[in-house]
């Protein structure tokens, strides 16, 4: 390795180290700033953060509604979006077993043994 190549390599290593040290300081600074802001905002009343002339009490504050929770007219949906039916563990196992046995990836000899 000739001396000029070695010097260039050392300079590149130092530049690399300096650049990533700078990025690390920026990242840690942003992290600390975000943690402090989160702690400060957690103690605030959400109703006072809005610019409305009649702030709502904290218990009634809903916040912005996700677009998927609105109907065609832009009104909030008031009905349940997911209805779950409770079944026993044995019923669930039986259903899964029948689905597995009916699938094309199940081995043919397994289907014959269970029949």
Phi and psi in degrees as a GROMACS rama.xvg file:
@    title "Ramachandran Plot"
@    xaxis  label "Phi"
@    yaxis  label "Psi"
@TYPE xy
-80.6913  159.246  UNK-2
-62.5473  -35.5752  UNK-3
-69.2076  -36.3251  UNK-4
-68.4145  -36.2525  UNK-5
-67.0182  -42.3492  UNK-6
-63.6758  -42.1729  UNK-7
-62.8283  -38.6673  UNK-8
-65.3723  -40.7249  UNK-9
-66.3942  -41.6002  UNK-10
-63.4864  -42.5726  UNK-11
-64.0234  -39.5095  UNK-12
-63.6001  -41.4418  UNK-13
-66.5505  -40.0082  UNK-14
-62.393  -43.4213  UNK-15
-60.4955  -46.0453  UNK-16
-63.8774  -43.1565  UNK-17
-64.8616  -43.3077  UNK-18
-63.9085  -46.0741  UNK-19
-74.9095  -26.7513  UNK-20
-66.6322  -42.0846  UNK-21
-62.7426  -45.247  UNK-22
-62.1625  -37.6297  UNK-23
-65.592  -42.1593  UNK-24
-63.9606  -40.653  UNK-25
-63.6006  -43.5941  UNK-26
-64.5968  -43.4576  UNK-27
-67.2875  -37.9607  UNK-28
-62.4203  -44.0226  UNK-29
-63.8655  -39.2728  UNK-30
-62.1616  -47.5364  UNK-31
-63.6353  -42.9363  UNK-32
-62.7199  -41.0188  UNK-33
-68.407  -37.7025  UNK-34
-65.0555  -43.065  UNK-35
-64.9029  -41.8637  UNK-36
-65.3118  -39.8776  UNK-37
-63.584  -42.5184  UNK-38
-64.9036  -38.0199  UNK-39
-69.7902  -40.7325  UNK-40
-73.8215  -24.9075  UNK-41
-66.6425  -29.6221  UNK-42
-85.0252  -9.40773  UNK-43
-79.6284  154.119  UNK-44
-83.277  123.35  UNK-45
-59.114  -28.7412  UNK-46
-68.3349  -29.3764  UNK-47
-80.6744  -13.4624  UNK-48
-80.448  -16.7964  UNK-49
-84.0506  161.885  UNK-50
-96.3882  16.9303  UNK-51
-75.2416  147.752  UNK-52
-71.0149  -27.539  UNK-53
-115.137  84.7495  UNK-54
-66.7515  140.421  UNK-55
-82.5233  153.542  UNK-56
-62.7253  158.297  UNK-57
-58.9608  -35.914  UNK-58
-68.8607  -23.9657  UNK-59
-98.5971  -4.7759  UNK-60
-70.7995  122.756  UNK-61
-103.29  -36.7717  UNK-62
86.9545  -177.992  UNK-63
-68.4917  143.005  UNK-64
-96.5751  135.917  UNK-65
-64.7275  139.887  UNK-66
-57.1393  -28.8757  UNK-67
-73.1317  -12.4396  UNK-68
-93.6694  8.51595  UNK-69
-109.56  145.029  UNK-70
-83.0457  -169.352  UNK-71
-64.6836  -27.6865  UNK-72
-89.6719  -1.74743  UNK-73
88.8373  9.27415  UNK-74
-92.3014  147.329  UNK-75
-63.388  141.724  UNK-76
-78.1938  129.76  UNK-77
-105.167  -1.81526  UNK-78
-98.9298  157.027  UNK-79
-66.6274  137.961  UNK-80
-93.51  -16.7799  UNK-81
-138.464  124.041  UNK-82
-114.438  122.91  UNK-83
-107.503  136.405  UNK-84
-103.616  131.879  UNK-85
-87.6335  129.038  UNK-86
-128.884  162.014  UNK-87
-76.2845  164.855  UNK-88
-64.3498  -40.0968  UNK-89
-64.5366  -41.6289  UNK-90
-62.1672  -41.2848  UNK-91
-64.1066  -42.8251  UNK-92
-63.5259  -42.1864  UNK-93
-62.5765  -42.4915  UNK-94
-64.5793  -43.7811  UNK-95
-64.184  -40.4417  UNK-96
-63.8174  -42.5758  UNK-97
-67.0911  -36.6647  UNK-98
-64.5177  -42.0324  UNK-99
-65.0658  -43.9414  UNK-100
-68.5269  -27.5504  UNK-101
-84.4392  -11.6622  UNK-102
-74.7475  150.161  UNK-103
-69.0424  -18.8749  UNK-104
-83.7528  -10.0823  UNK-105
-68.8652  140.442  UNK-106
-66.9693  140.047  UNK-107
-61.3051  -36.1111  UNK-108
-68.769  -28.4297  UNK-109
-67.4831  -39.5662  UNK-110
-66.977  -37.3674  UNK-111
-70.229  -37.8816  UNK-112
-65.6989  -38.3884  UNK-113
-79.151  -15.7302  UNK-114
